[in-house]
């Protein structure tokens, strides 16, 4: 590819021409979210459609009060859902860093600073440690340039860059003569020529894969959709039967049509769409308190159905920072994760310990940007292993800057992957010169002829050498990254380390340093909770197999050979082989990010609900394909915009807490459905039976709507904050195949609606016949059905415990809600305005006795049915 550039860079004029031709150097961003589209998305529900049709028919029939009440239910649902999703989108926008990235370029032979978005193909870019790469660049100069490409390739180890030509067919991860947009320089410097900008870059091209990845409906969407369709069919069937039956019995067509509509209104639980949305919204807020932002309302429930959590290791199960955890000298093994000795407390037995840290400082290029800040706020830049050494020294009180000032560097042998060590030549205040080195243990031991014994130098005999080798092998088995440290005094005339073989011979071995990314302190406990809850945790890591195995052992994950697979072996699996092995594999080592899609597909093919974590642009397709895409808060904007949930603290425990909240959301939705449908089907029994018997309607449409929306509305909302039951995380997740209305709930709804419906009909007939006042009889039944629901809501709180074993005040909102429900019912029968709208008359104390006895019978019936099912579960 001809770039028509030169070492002095493009001219300013040519850069403007190319910018006009090719556009800005920007990745295509997700379109700014539209409040109108978010609003429209709230109408995607079969129940909403049924309610809108019912409202339209009510308008046609002249029942404007009923119509407006139905529309009020729809409006409330839409507003609650809209508000929650709008807030989530606004929160996500605030997560984005509002920083203008700049780049150092050479134009017209001069180095200037420009906005990264103004880079064009052919620009010469100067690269330095700490820079974020602004475009895809072919290197023309590299001075120990090392780049963290984790956001693109998923590989956590920095890549050392070269300038020599490579075949064009080489994959991205092996194109070491290129640096890529979005990656970060951790060490060295260089310069190169821009070969691609914006959507033409490697990261930009991943956006195409995101668009091609299909986004599945959540389990709740599927279940509610099936539930709504079935409910709609039942309602239409019953309404049709009643309409035709009435015509067959000689009733007028207009009256029967009005009655059929009233029956449909009775059957539709108007409050359900509102309360499901409120439950999801409250769940989102609860999850947010646990440091996870749910972007989509329905995604909150899907967490409760999650069966597999595929999680990256770094930063999620671990702290995400390489740390020195062990320092081993000739006869000391110090665990630095516990309290380490301070430099000021140094005693003779620990001289080798502090000498090892001193060597680590003087043979590293990492540095502290703000050494004058308190230790918790200091920022260290450099290679991960060197940063770990600097942090370890800093935390025990060694002054990194002072040590380097007192021991200025004269010469250096940079780290090389072939020679496997780095060495520096330094001079102390007295003019003495020392060589300090760190590197692979086998290399440093090979160069060593002596060993430091807390200040005393002795020959390194074969016995000591073998003991050190065994120690090194033991540490490697534990999954630690091992560095060996050594030094030697050199002649004052030595000013260069050009002849490194002679310079390195005769080293004094000081000790080993064990470095790792430590597990979060709660990680193992969280894995155990997952396993107890029927969740399958799967770890993905770029580490070596042995390291991954050691971490799995530490976490309590299955870690036999059959449970671990490396990327090279994984790539050889066809789809059938993967589906057979997928349940055995708990750890994926050296995995390419693009392989995540195959893992998701294999689990989903088995009917599992998969949550997948990711932070890089390359993770976006997997995040979109997973049932729950979980982006890390520290990840890229593309990952966050694609995911369903954003972890604000990058912690695996937060995912599990969110799963627990998801299960609570699902449980509460089921409780509300049970509560509302018991009421709605009671009304169906009352209405349909009265028509078949040729009686006047015991409840008119306005009264039905009042019960469904107003009286029941307060307990509905209170059930949304029903606390977690102790068994929530002690069983398997709810199967996505299990209907939202299970067999037990159906039995309870049918039994309660038949019992209460029968009693209500008998009561209505008796009152109607004895008083001759149809309005009074309707008012008593209206009040009985309304107050009855305020009592049996306490039975609906749990299907696993009888009402007398529940903690009455664990949901104080429910008590307040029932009192409010009773209050509005009093308004409905004693306030003249509502008497006119609802067709009610005041009740005498005798009528209230009837109402409360009726409610007590309903609660007793519900508890009896619950007891039967609880006994069956106990026997099973």
ABEGO torsion letter per residue (X at the ends): XBAGBBAAEBBAAAAAAAAAAAEBBBBBBBBBBBAAAAAAAAABBAAAAAAAAAAAAAAAAGBAAAAAAAAAAAAAAAAAAAAAAAAAAAAAAAABBBBBBBBBBBBGGBBBBBBAAABBBGBBBBBBBGBBBABBBBBABBBGBBBBAAAAAGBABBBBBBABBBBAABBAAABAABBBBGBBBABEBEBBBBABBEAABAAAAAAAAAAABBBBBBAAAAAAAAAAAAAAAAAAAAAAAAAAAAAAAGBBAAAAAAAAAAAAAAABBAAAAAAAAAAAAAAAAAAAAAGBBBABAAAAAAAAABABBBBBABGAABAGBBBBABBBBAABBBBAABBBBBAAABBAAAAAAAAAAAAAAAABABBBABAABBAAABBBBEBAAAAAAAAAAAAAGBBAAAAAAABBBABBBBBBAAAGBBBBBBBBAAGBBBBBBBEBAAAAAAABABBBBGGBBBBBBAAAAAAAAAAAAAAAAAGBBBBBBBBBBBBAABABAABAAAAABGBBBAEBBBBBBBBBAAAAAAAAAAAAAGBBBBBBBABBAAAAAAAAAAAGBBABAAABBBAAAAAABBAAAAAAAAAABABBBGBBAAAAAAAAAAAAAAGBBBBBBBABAAAAAAAAABABBBBBAABBAAAAAABABBBAAGBAAAAAAAAAAAAAAAAAAAAAAAAAAAAAAAAAAAAAAAAAAGBBBABBAAAAAAAAAAAAAAAAAAAAABBBBAAAAABBBBBAABBABBAAAAAAAAAAAAAAAAAAAAAAAAAAAAAGBAAAAAAAAAAAAAAAAAAAAAAAABAABBAAABBAAABAAAAAAAAAAAAAAAAAAABAAAAAAAGBBBBBAAAAAAAAAAAAAAAAAAAAAAAAAAAAAAAX
